[in-house]
């Protein structure tokens, strides 16, 4: 047995240029928790329904997360952001997600501008605000960046005062 283990080699790492395979969580039979959660967050009910109808939003079966879908030009899902609807801070991108196709609401007609948001719920909040102001949110292109952060690998940080970080470089 010791010799067999010595001869074992791990499989080769996948090449970076291999296409990603998006692994979407299974859909729940309904979207009741997602609707309730987003409505509680102040998102317009009709807007929620439109996203569910066009396949850019659904509720996962296993954990009842909100799943925000980003699609390519042909309508194929390429990205999925999962967010808890149960009060936890759980946030995750589905395995194989391509952030070039983040959750978005495109303008009905081409426009010269795009509004950027950190998260899908921020985007939906803005679309709700436009509706409340009597404006047509479909005249705007809205894009979620699906989280904005800068990795800390380039700089070293030191924690001070329990909450703040300063560069040590």
PyMOL commands that set and color helices and strands:
alter all, ss='L'
color gray80, all
select helices_A, chain A and resi 2-7+32-40+45-53+99-101+120-132+137-139+152-154
alter helices_A, ss='H'
color red, helices_A
select strands_A, chain A and resi 57-59+66-71+77-83+91-93+104-105+115-117+142-144+157-160+164-167
alter strands_A, ss='S'
color yellow, strands_A
deselect
rebuild
show_as cartoon
